[in-house]
Amino acid sequence: MMKKKSIPASKPFLILFLCQIISALDVPLDSKLLEELSQPPTITHQSPKDYIVDPRENIVIQCEAKGKPPPSFSWTRNGTHFDIDKDEQVTMKPNSGTLVINIMNGRKAEAYEGVYQCTARNERGAAISNNIVIRPSRSPLWTKEKLEPNQVREGDSLVLHCRPPVGLPPPIIFWMDNAFQRLPQSERVSQGLNGDLYFSNVQPEDTREDYICYARFNHTQTIQQKQPISVKVFSMDSLNDTIAANLSDTDIYGAKPVTERQPVLLTPTGSTSTKVELRGNVLLLECIAAGLPTPVIRWIKEGGELPANRTFFENFKKTLKIIDVSEADSGNYRCIARNTLGSVDHVISVTVKAAPYWITAPRNLVLSPGEDGTLICRANGNPKPSISWLANGVPIAIAPEDPSRKVDGDTIIFSHVQERSSAVYQCNASNEYGYLLANAFVNVLAEPPRILTPANKLYQVIADSPALLDCAYFGSPKPEIEWFKGVKGSILRGNEYVFHDNGTLEIPVAQKDSTGTYTCVARNELGKIQNEVHLEIKDPTMIIKQPEYKVVQRYGQVSFECIIKHDSTLLPTVIWLKDNDELPDDERFLVGKDNLTIMNVTDKDDGTYTCIVNTTLDSVSASAVLTVVAAPPTPAIIYARPNPPFDLELTGQLERSIQLSWIPGEENNSPITHFIIEYEDGLHEPGVWHYQTEVPGTQTTVQLKLSPYVNYSFRVIAVNKIGRSQPSEPSEQYLTKSASPDENPANVQGIGSEPDNLVITWESLKGFQSNGPGLQYKVSWRQKDVDDEWTSVIVANVSKYIVSGTPTFVPYEIKVQALNDLGYAPEPSEVIGHSGEDLPMVAPGNVQVHVINSTLAKVHWDPVPLKSVRGHLQGYKVYYWKVQSLSRRSRRHVEKKILTFRGNKTFGMLPGLEPYSSYKLNVRVVNGKGEGPASPDKVFKTPEGVPSSPSFLKITNPTLDSLTLEWGSPTHPNGVLTSYILKFQPINNTHELGPLVEIRIPANESSLILKNLNYSTRYKFYFNAQTSVGSGSQITEEAVTIMDEGKMAGILHPAVGAGKGYSEILFATSPVMHTVRPTFYKVQPLYPRIRNVTTAAAETYANISWEYEGPEHANFYVEYGVAGSKEDWKKEIVNGSRSFFVLKGLTPGTAYKVRVGAEGLSGFRSSEDVFETGPAMASRQVDIATQGWFIGLMCAVALLILILLIVCFIRRNKGGKYPVKEKEDAHADPEIQPMKEDDGTFGEYRLFSFVSSAPF
């Protein structure tokens, strides 16, 4: 009796296309069959239900379907027919239902928002897509808002709200600073799920002005930025200081110190909340608490455990994350925030709902006429989804009636179907959270039998194994299958055969007599077909001599045998394993045809060795164990370099290769690791041996590559761990045949040495690169971009050729090809060279000079035509020289300066010019040959600058109330002097500086007498010259009016010269008379006024101070600018009524002008003063370490200071001598006295200082 089993066939195309049907046909996945059978449409690809599109790109709505015949497509939009022919912006792809909406021509994506549905239809039914909701993505800007600074006390909590714009899809939120660096987060500071930034407690380091919330809209690849949020944290110490400063001594003040606080939840609020999540989604629960110390968050689920493998904690355990949630995850989740002072908790009640999900989705049904079948559609959800059916996209209630169809809830039952019953049915399962839509067709077919297994297929099986003979078939109605052996054999029956439902014939135990031809016959009421297959039975593979257990001494040798017997028609492969793994990658393991040999055995070789024999039909294996034991003691081993190889032999001689073999010498107890092969070229370099190659130490034969036209000899050197052997004796010589060159010369260049030649150079081929005798070179050239033929010449084995009579500096194409007596090398590549250069022909034109300031000018010129350069343009040279000074009208030796500007530059800067001078310049173009002609000389003049200091200042003829001043004009006037400025002020007995007086003196004066001075008074003088640009550097001096004529002989007189210190000199009583009539001035105090403007300058800042005499409550300002510049003054307002200000951001090494004024009083400002930033300069200081009085002064106590002051006063009244350093400290320039300001103290006189004042 025949047996039947229902098992799948052994080949992929027998996989069933249908799974759940009643009396339904199985349609194998055979491509040819599927192309021939009629089939209703099936949607194969469609866009997602919720489709968010980029508004900057075309909208593509996918709808692909298959069917036989191919389906046609149509669309609905918002429930009505969408006529794409009426909208020129909408097209449908050929042989597809995919829509392409062109919005690149100015149309808005919003115009195409809506719900789209695709229908694919052919003569057997209609399939529909999901409802595809099209929405353009949106990334709106942040609404403008006024953000107040957050001022918070240290230890308090704080929430910075982000409130991002509502986008589609929602944006990703993150916090960064102005430098685009993410703000650090911790258990104390973290970002919530809503994007807000939470501070459990603030610390002073949280103070900053750039808390910025960013919203990233991934769909449109844009990032929106919120305005920066400022946070100011007041520490308790600073807060107490602030309170103290604003309260009287009798007030009770003091902020409480930072106190610890028990936790309070920032989010969520209250004690309970609810959360609804959908099945399959990610559940995110959040708790963020305030408190000090920072609270720690813990999560529990009431009445249960948190699900293992699906629970994660994020954001420093403030967020509980459960992935792939299900209804079982519903319940109460409690978060607990705890610190050392207590705890607070919050319960979140979670309800898990579910959008519809499939339990059984409807599957396609293929029936024969008259058969029965069912479509089942079962879905679940929370709440329970409702099931509705459609036929060909129409609700089944209003669809055309079909007497074979009956709807029973989630099932459609088909009875006695006919071909007209073919249709596509849609099942819709929906609840409030979503819907599912599935298409399943009913295809009623009437088809004669077909056999899909290839004809005359050969099956090979090992004897005593099962044999499975396939007969994949199809037909409608389902065919009956019968098997026969032989062409005219009888039908197969009996227990020795198993007949499977898919047509496969199984022979459980195949024997030799099972070999033969088998015929499969398929028949139904529409026809019959048969197919033949062939079966061969093979002998099994056997191991007739298996490996045996072995015991071997360490460093010995062992072999395992594995001799096999197999079917003569099968090709076996043998694999050896050690401990069920591949053999070690070690040259000691030698695998032979029937054995495995292990050389020099070590302890690591212990283990099980397995021989596996595989054929295409079967596999066998056998194993044996190897045990390694210690070797008996051996005498000491002497290691040495190997002996040289010998008996070198050349075989297999070919034109470009040869085989070299040798016999290794004695290893001397150290295995040879490798051999080095060297060669000698007896034809080109006799006696010189070159490295050829090297091979492993187990190899004694090598195939060597050869070059033509070389007389080879070879030798071999053996190498072990000790070193290299001596070279072997050379092999016999072998002369390779000549050949044409394989390569051409390298580094080909073309550079002219003269204006009418082209020198072509190259690197000659070396030695055997010639490949044969008679090495020469074919040199070819032609002018580039000119339709000329190549000019060629063949030269001997040299490396240079000169082409004469060329035009000046034109490009040439050049190539050099090697050749010998046997022919040419391959065609060479071309290079570009140039014939020789000549001096440029044309001077630059339109030379223009723009004077920027008194020391800098900018020169422009037009570039010369490239053809006139006649070479490689290297740049332009500007020659310039001073003709004369405009102030002195005296000529001097002309010293020309040269500036070179590389490349095709057409302008340059001329620095270091002298003010108020006349200059000339010209410009020349430069190439590789030299300079071209000069342009016509261009004359330009520099404007005036500020003068240098007067050359000297002498004060003579002191009287009771007058002093005589003499001076020399500046060494460098840098312009026309307009006047001299004299400032002076008295110094009283307590070394205080009196009011500063300013006098303007005509420029043609060289002396003056000051009258109406106080008798017996020391005065300090500041003297400088002026041009129309401004004031120059000043020179200072001091002098004393006499007490009376009877005491003149004892009065001290200062030495002449600025900045030279003082010496004690007696002067005569009689006045000195001037040869030129002097000018007399009377000194009178002027009010109001700003005087003693003092500047202490460093490299990048200057401290400005001044004295003010006049009405109270004046509001001052400081004006400054670069000295000599015509730019507008820069103005800085001084806060309050302070008499000092710090100018910051100055340029080192730059002269500045400065003046001070008062707001509200027209013209009420000081005179201009000039100072210079730069390196430090000491001012008339002596070594105080050598002054004993200074050391005593620093060590004395307050009482000794008082006594010292009394002594100094007595000595001063007596006119006695006192230390120079003491005088200088007392009478120093007011501008170099230390000044203190809120932001620092300027001590150590290492700054340039100047003083100015003006009367009012």
Disulfide bonds with the S-S distance in Angstrom:
Cys63-Cys118 2.02
Cys162-Cys213 1.93
Cys287-Cys335 1.85
Cys377-Cys427 1.66
Cys471-Cys520 1.81
Cys562-Cys611 1.89
